[in-house]
Amino acid sequence: MSNPLAPAAGPALRGRRALVTGASRGIGEAVARRLAGAGADVVVGCRRHPDEAAVVAEAIRGLGRRAEVVVADLTTTDGPARLARAAIAALGGIDLLVLNAGEGSRGLPIGRTSAAEVARHFQLHAGSAHQLLAELLPGLQAAPRADVVAISSVAVVARPAGGAPYTMAKAALEALMATLAAEEGVGGVQAHVVAPGLVATEQGRRLVRALTGGAELEDVEHRLPGGRALTADDVASAVLGLVSASGARGVAGRLVLGEGPDDLESLRLLLRGDGALPGGSQAS
């Protein structure tokens, strides 16, 4: 089995300095490790699980790359600025920002969703991204090459019932990336959006249990197109491809990963294998 931390041939990101939010586990961890494997120094941002973040940082240092853990709560108004300033101090600047921190909503209908939950999601997913950019943009603009990658979701298009806080916040994050691209223009900071489908992370596994009445993802993912869910490393590979590829700068791109239903009811039917899918096809 290949080592996801193994340096890429002719490290594509040598000399780059990255900040990855939500990097103690899941997609953020995979992205941090993959960027380091391609030559980047990495600040491992986390809100919880600092011990796990320390393991990620130590693995990155084992590659001969610099790595620091910064603990900051992005749901607070001062957390993003503290994270940005600590990241700059740790690496001497940031020219690669991956906005991955996030969490799922409670799955309640609009009428039962509190204003506090909506505000929390907007701050965590979109407000903190805006604040981080405000702090980091001067350094990003001064760098020979700079990239900002937002990890979004297919939920922005699917807009499933019960997911208003999460979907609204991710849509706002994507709007921020489009605005960044418009402001930067050709020759400026590159803005990217990666929108994965079902990913085999703890959050993805919780969703599958909720949709199927307790089934584990590994027991039902064979019903998905391609026979499996996406992995965190699939998303990390996409991020690496975007930030290491040449191309027009200042152009926002949205990369959708994975195939399958674009609404939760169809996904539930597909995973349970107990009904007809929209359009007349059968779950099998």
Secondary structure, DSSP 8 states (H G I E B T S, - for coil): ---TTS--SS-TTTT-EEEESS-SSHHHHHHHHHHHHTT-EEEEEESS-HHHHHHHHHHHHTTT--EEEEE--TTSSSHHHHHHHHHHHHHS--SEEEE----------GGG--HHHHHHHIIIIIIHHHHHHHHHHHHHHHSSS-EEEEE--THHHH--TT-HHHHHHHHHHHHHHHHHHHHH-TTS-EEEEEEE-SBSSHHHHHHHHHHHTS--HHHHGGGSGGGS-B-HHHHHHHHHHHHHS---TT--EEEEE--S-SSHHHHHHHHHT-SB-TTS-B--
